[in-house]
Amino acid sequence: MPAAATHCPYCAFQCAMSLEPRAAPAAPVVVGRDFPTNRGGLCKKGWTSAELLVARDRVVEPLMRDESGRLVPTDWDTALDRIAGCLAASRREHGADSVAVFGGGGLTNEKAYLLGKFARLALGTSRIDYNGRFCMSSAAAAGNRAFGVDRGLPFPVTDLDDAETILLLGSNVAETMPPFVAHLAHTRAAGGLVVVDPRRSATARLTADGCGIHLQPVPGTDLVLLLGLLHVVIQEGLADEGYLRDRTTGFEEVRRSVNAWWPEAVQARTGVPADDIRRVARRLAGGRTYILTGRGVEQHVDGTDTATAAINLALALGLVGSPASGYGTLTGQGNGQGGREHGQKADQLPGYRSISDPVARAMVAEVWGWTPGPSRAPACPRCSCSTRSGGPAGCAACSCTARTSWSRPRMPGASAPPSSASSCWWCATSSSPRRPSSPMSCCPCRNGPRRRAP
């Protein structure tokens, strides 16, 4: 039997490999396959990925509990009838929303689409979500604020090969996706790898011996550090004024919002030396620069704002949509973005269509051959918690609170039309010391600005 060309099933890097079959009970042999991302290399997860195919405790048939509570083998018809019967009984006795569906970022586009369709049509439930809700949803919300679209890495990873400077925040790629490190070789040789991490991680150690700079902020202060970098870029005249004028709006509001974050003030909050902040800001303005964020800076109470600040910095430097530069967020799972795009997320139908939009609902219903019923609020555990605790009918964490639409795209950080602070639960609690006082700390009553298309 010939070798099967496939990809590693684990992280977002999806390294190419081949499986060479061996006589049972031996596992297939994994061989790294030449591909633009991994170039034949694999990490330990990839090299050992075929071992699960012959694992002794691998489940290869349906199991169902008997009267004593033991799991015993059964046939597929019996198992599926049992599941279908329990689902039907729950819907009949407690309503359609008594059944919930939870997907994952490891599903292919086709499976994610079918799972969303199954939940909404076959089960009739609004209670569907996937593990990306607690993965990169902060980055997705920031992308929607800034660009009107959620995109992870909007350029081929091979574009990083020629970068002079890469700012990497909240990601330890040397351990989580080791083949990625090969794309940092040129940047390291140029002394341009900037790693932001409170720890001396494996990725941070790649900056040693003149290969770059390791910034070690106090945990939870990444947002302040980014505001400080943007302050230096603006105050030292390093911003791309032509780009800002022609391709963004709202920059003056952002300029005012970072006035308080001069390097010495940032040093006092983050512990990062002011001289290093200035040095990194100047380096970022040198051209062929990329800014990349990961879960480490996004999974905080102010994760969306931190990702927004990273986008603001990229826009100020004119990186987004320009040759040999850019902004991106590193996806952790094999298909985290595809899961959102194809309908696993609670508030989205396939194609990023809002489930609350009657036009979008009607269009998808027509494709599915279905008559749409009355709109129901999408499931959101955080919303439910904030509502029960006296908060709004929505939450800042998942950006589901209705917002006033802007007539023009705006750069993140711009203020929304005036509103009463007492009418916004998030404003009333935004004085927490963990949230710097700045328009960059967007609350539900601040609209998500957009970058104007070229």
N, C-alpha and C positions, 0 to 999 in steps of 0.2 A: 504494500500500500504506500503511495507517495506521501511525502510530508505535506501537512496542512498549514497554509499560510494564515496567520491569525494575529491577534494583538493581546497584550497582557490585560487581564480583566480588572486590575486594581485602580491605580490613581489616574489622574487626568492626563498624564503624559502619554498613556496608551501606546507603549513601546511595541514596535512590530517584532514578531517572532514566528518561528515555525515549530510545529510539533511533529517529530518523527516517531511513528508508531513502533512499539516493541511487543513481542509476544506476551500475552497475559501470564501472570498477573503484574508484569512490570509496567511502570508508568511510561508514557511517551517521553522522549528526550526533547528538551527545550533547546532551540538554537536561535540566537539573536539574528534578526533579519535587518538588512540595510534599509533604513527609512530616514526621512529628514529629521525626525525628532530625536531618535535614539542612536542612529547610525551604527546599528549592530550591537550596541551595548544594552545590558539589562542590569537591574539591581537584584538583591536577594529574593524579593517577592516574585519577580518575573522568572528567575531561574528555577524556583521551586513551585511555580504555580500549577504544574501538571500533577504534583504529588497528591492533590486532593482527589484526583480521579480514581485513585486506588486506595484511598484512606479506609481503614477497617470500619470506622464508625460513620461513614458516609451514608446518608439516607437515600436508598434507591427504589423504595416502594412506599405506598401510603401506609401510615401507621394510625391506629385508632385505639382509644382506651377501652378495655373490657370492663366487666363489672367490678373487678378488683382494683381498677385504676391503672393497670399495666398497659403500656403501649404495645400493641400486637399488629402484625401485618394484616392488611386487608386488600381487596381489589379496588380498582379505580372507580367503578360504578358505585360501589357502596360508599366510598369516601366522598365522592362528589354529591351523591344524593343526601348524605348527612349534612354536608356544608350548606347545600341549597335549602334544605328543610329548615335548618337553624336560622338562616338569613331571612327566609320568608316568614317564619314565626315571629322573629324580632320586629320586622316591619309591620306585621299585622297587629301585634300587641302594643307596640310602642311608637310606631311611626317610622318613616323612612330614615330620619336622621338618627335613629338608634343604632344604625350601622355606619361605621367609619372605615375609611380606606387609607392606608399609609403606604406610600411608594418610596422609591429610592433613586439616588443619582447614578446607580449602576445599571439601570434599565436602558435599553436602546430607545431611540426615538419612537419606533413603532410600538413597543411595549408600553411606553409612557402614554402615548396617545390612546391606545386601547384601554389602558387602566382607567384613565380619566373618563372615557366614553362609557365604560362599564359601570363606573360609580354613579354617573349622572343619569344614565338611561336605564340600565338594568336594575340598579339598586334605588335610584331616585334620591340619593343622599347628597347633601351639600357638604358633608363632613369628609372631605378628601384633602390630603396634603402629602408632603414628602419630606425627607430629611434635609433637603436644601433649605427649609425654613430656618433651621438653626445652623446652617453652613455659611453660604455666601449671600443670604438675602440682604444683608446690610450693603454689600457692594452693589447688588442689583438695584436696591432703592436709590443709592447714590447715582448710579448710571442713569436711571430714569429721571432723576432730578436734573442732571446736567445735560444729558444728550437726548432725552426722550426715548431711550431704548436701553435695554439691559444687554450688555455684551461682556464676556469674560476677557479673553485675550483677542483683541480685534485685528491681530496681525500674526503671520506665521512666526513660530518660535525661532526659526532660522534668521529672522531679521535682527535678533539680538547678537548674532555672530560678529557684527562689525560695530557694535556700540562702543563709544568712548566712555560713557558714564551710565551706570544703572543704579538707581535708588531702589532698594528692595526692603520693604517693610512688612513685618509680621509673617515671614515665611522662612522655614528652615529647609530649603530645597536640597541641600547636601545630604540630608537624611530622609526626607519624604519622597523625593524623586531624583535620586543621584545622577541619572543620565542627563538631567537638565544642566548640570554643572559644566558640561563640555561647551555649552553655548556661552559661557561666561569667560572663556579663555582669553579672548582678545581684550575684553574689558579689564580683566585682572592684569594683563600685561601692560595695559595703559595706566594702571593705578587708579582705575575709575569705578571699582565696585564699592558701593556704599550700602552697608547693611545696618538696619535699625533693629536692635534686639536687646532687651535688658540682659539677656544671658550671653555667655561666651559660647554660642552654639557652633556646630560644625560649619555652618554657612558663614558665621561671623569670622571664624578662623581663616576663611579664604581671603580675608583682607590683609592678612599678615604679610610681612616682608615687602612692604611697599605696593601691595596689590590693591589697596583701597583704604577705606575708612570704616571703622566700626563705631557707631553711635549707640550708647547705652542709656536710654532714658529710664527714669523711674517708671515702673509698671503703671500703665493707665494714662500716661502723659503723651502718647503719640500725637494726639490732636494738637496739643500746645506746640510740640516740636515742628509740626508741619506749618502751623501759623507763623512760627518764628522764621522758618525758611522762606515763606512767602513774603514776610516783612522785609527781609534782606533783599530779595529779588526786586521788590518794588522800590525800596529806598535807595538802592545802589544803581538804579536805572538798568537793571538786567532784564526787565520784562520786555516781551515782544509787543511794542505798542501798536504796530501796524496790524498784527494778528488780532490783538484785543479789539481794535477799532473795527476791523472788517468782519470778524467772525464770532464775536461774543457780545453780550449785553450784560449790564449789571456790575461792571468792573469797579466803578467808583464806590459802590456800596461795599464791595469786598476790600478795596483799598482802605476805607475807613475802619472796617472791622478788624484789620490786623495792626492798626496803629499802635495798640497797647503792647504788642508782642515783640519788642526789640530784643536782641540776643541775650542781654544780661538778665532781662525779666524771664526769658525762657529758660536760661540756665538755672535761675533760682527755683523754677517749678520742676524742671526735668532732670537737672543734674548734668546735662550735656554742656560742655564748655562753650562759651560764646564764640571763641575763635574757631572752633570746629563747625559751628552753625554757619558762620560766614564763609568758611572755606568750602563747605559742601554746597551752599547756595551758588557760589561763584562757579564751582565745578559743573553744577547742573546746567548753567547757562552757557556752557562751552560748546554745545552742539553735539549731535548724535547721541541724544540722551533719552533714556526710557525710565519711567516710574512704574513700579509694580507693587501691588499690595496683595496681602494674603490674609488668612483668617485671624492671625495674631493681633492685627489692629482693628479688625472688623467685629469680633465677637466681644464687644464691650457695650456698656449702656449708651455710649456715644459712638458706636461703631459706624453708623451711617454718616454721621458728621465727620468722622475721621477720614472715611473714604471720600467724602465730598471735598475735604480740605486737600487731599492728594490730587483730586481732579482739578481743583482750583490752581494748585501749583503748576500742574501740567499745562493748563490753559494759559496761565500767565507767561510761561516760557514758550508758548506756541508749539507745543509738542504734538498735540492731537491732530491727526489728519495731515501731518507734515512728513516729508520723506526722511527716512533714517531716524525716526524718533517716535515716541508715542507713550500712551498710558494704557495699562491693562491690569486686570486682577487675575491671579492664578487660581484656577479652579482646582478643587481638591479631589473630587470624584470623577469617575470615568465619563459621566454624562450629566453633570449637575445642571448645566444650562439647558440641555435638551429636555430634561424633565420639566423645567419651567415653560419652555417654548411649546411643548406639546400637550399641556393640559393637566399636569399633576398638581399644580399649585392651587390652593383653595380659592383664590380670587381671580384666576385666569382660565380662560378657555384656550384651545390650541391657537398658536400664532400670537401670543401675548394679548389676546382679546379680553377685555375686562368682562367678567361675568355680570357686572352690574349695568353694563351698557346694553340697552334694549336692541340696538341695531346689531351689535356683535352677537347677542344671543339669538336673534332671529336668523342671522346668516349661518351660524353653526347649526342651528336646529334644522334649517333647510337642507344643509349638506347631510345631516344625519337622518333626514326623513322623519322629523319629530315636531310636534307642536309645543312651543315653549310655554311653560306655566308661568305664574307670577314670580317675579324675582325675589330671591331670599338672600339675606346677608351671608357671605361666605363664612365658613368656619374659621375661627381664629382664637385659639386658647388664650392668648395674651389679651385680646379685646375682652373676652369673657371675664377674665380676672379683673381688668381695670374697671369694667362696668359694675361688677359686683362690689368693688371697693370704692365706688363713688366716682369713678372716672368717666370719661366720655364714651359714647357709643362707638368706639373705635380705639386705635392705639397708635402711638408714635412708632413703636417698634416695627410694625409691619406696614406702615404708611397707608392704612386703610381708611383713615378719617377723610371725609370729603374736603377738598380744597378748592379755593377759588382759582379758576383758570386764568392764566395770563394771556394777553392778546399777542405778545411777542415772546420769543425765547429769552431766558434770563440766565446769567451766570450764577451758580450757587453762591449764597450769601446775601442775595438781595432781599430786602424786606417785602413782606406781603402788604396789601392794602391795609390801612389802619383797622385794628379790631380791639375790642376791650380785652385787656389781659385777664380780667376775671372770668371771661367766657371760655378760656382755654385752660383745661386741667393741666396740660403739660407746662405752660408758662408758669402756672402757680407753683410748680414744683421744680422749675429749672434753676433755682438758686442754689442747688446742691453744689458743694465744693468740687464734685467730680466733673462738673460741666462748666468749662470756662465761660465767663460772661462775654459773649460775642455773637453777632448775627450768624456766625458760622454754625452755631449750635441751633440748628433748625428745629422748630416745634411744629405740631400739626397746623398751626395757624400761619406758618410761613410757607409760601408756595414753592414747589420744586422748580428752580430755574432750568433753562435749557441753553445749550450751545447752538447758535445758528448754523445751519448747514452751509458749507462753502459755496 
